[in-house]
Amino acid sequence: SQTIHQWPATLVQPVGSPLSLECTVEGTSNPNLYWYRQAAGRGLQLLFYSVGIGQISSEVPQNLSASRPQDRQFILSSKKLLLSDSGFYLCAWSGRGFDEQFFGPGTRLTVL
Amino acid sequence: AQSVTQLDSQVPVFEEAPVELRCNYSSSVSVYLFWYVQYPNQGLQLLLKYLSGSTLVKGINGFEAEFNKSQTSFHLRKPSVHISDTAEYFCAVSRDTGRRALTFGSGTRLQVQP
């Protein structure tokens, strides 16, 4: 069966520090991968999605970037964190049929 | 582009009572529809989905939803809720062709009281 992992589970970082969140998927190949952010009391906002290695689409202009160095690995990064980057970050994957997405357990990021 | 409106940010209900969580969407193209549930500090779990066919969709944990194309709605229902149903519920849509990333509503907090 397929599983999706995210780490770390929680992270507290100072403003201006770098960020790297990792997401890996097991049990499937060639998945579509997604990064979402959930700000406190709000819905989910799509940040990036990827249909293959090295192929990244950005949905909103922001302080973050994403990379897909391997088929089942998706990384969210920032060179300098802002207070507004705080939130709950969720990684998801879908198969080539696209009909539903499966979510990871999430990373709670607090920027102080 | 698609958009999703969840009309109620919070829905308090007593245990064993019925509940309906409302969802309306807007799209210029055909869509797929989803309901996800999120328990505190966890990821999202799919409750049910509508892709095509019967407009009444049954999901996990006794939930069901009805797709109404004329009213562009996809309301979630459960005839009798449990304390364990307390969670955040998200309605989402995606296009049925091309780019299919999900567009989410802002969520509805279901609070089941004893």
HADDOCK unambig.tbl for C-alpha pairs under 7 A between the chains (distance, minus, plus):
assign (segid A and resid 42 and name CA) (segid B and resid 106 and name CA) 5.37 0.50 0.50
assign (segid A and resid 43 and name CA) (segid B and resid 104 and name CA) 6.37 0.50 0.50
assign (segid A and resid 43 and name CA) (segid B and resid 105 and name CA) 5.93 0.50 0.50
assign (segid A and resid 43 and name CA) (segid B and resid 106 and name CA) 3.91 0.50 0.50
assign (segid A and resid 43 and name CA) (segid B and resid 107 and name CA) 5.77 0.50 0.50
assign (segid A and resid 44 and name CA) (segid B and resid 104 and name CA) 5.98 0.50 0.50
assign (segid A and resid 90 and name CA) (segid B and resid 43 and name CA) 6.84 0.50 0.50
assign (segid A and resid 98 and name CA) (segid B and resid 100 and name CA) 6.36 0.50 0.50
assign (segid A and resid 103 and name CA) (segid B and resid 43 and name CA) 5.73 0.50 0.50
assign (segid A and resid 103 and name CA) (segid B and resid 44 and name CA) 5.64 0.50 0.50
assign (segid A and resid 104 and name CA) (segid B and resid 43 and name CA) 5.52 0.50 0.50
assign (segid A and resid 105 and name CA) (segid B and resid 42 and name CA) 5.16 0.50 0.50
assign (segid A and resid 105 and name CA) (segid B and resid 43 and name CA) 4.28 0.50 0.50
assign (segid A and resid 106 and name CA) (segid B and resid 42 and name CA) 6.43 0.50 0.50
assign (segid A and resid 106 and name CA) (segid B and resid 43 and name CA) 5.61 0.50 0.50
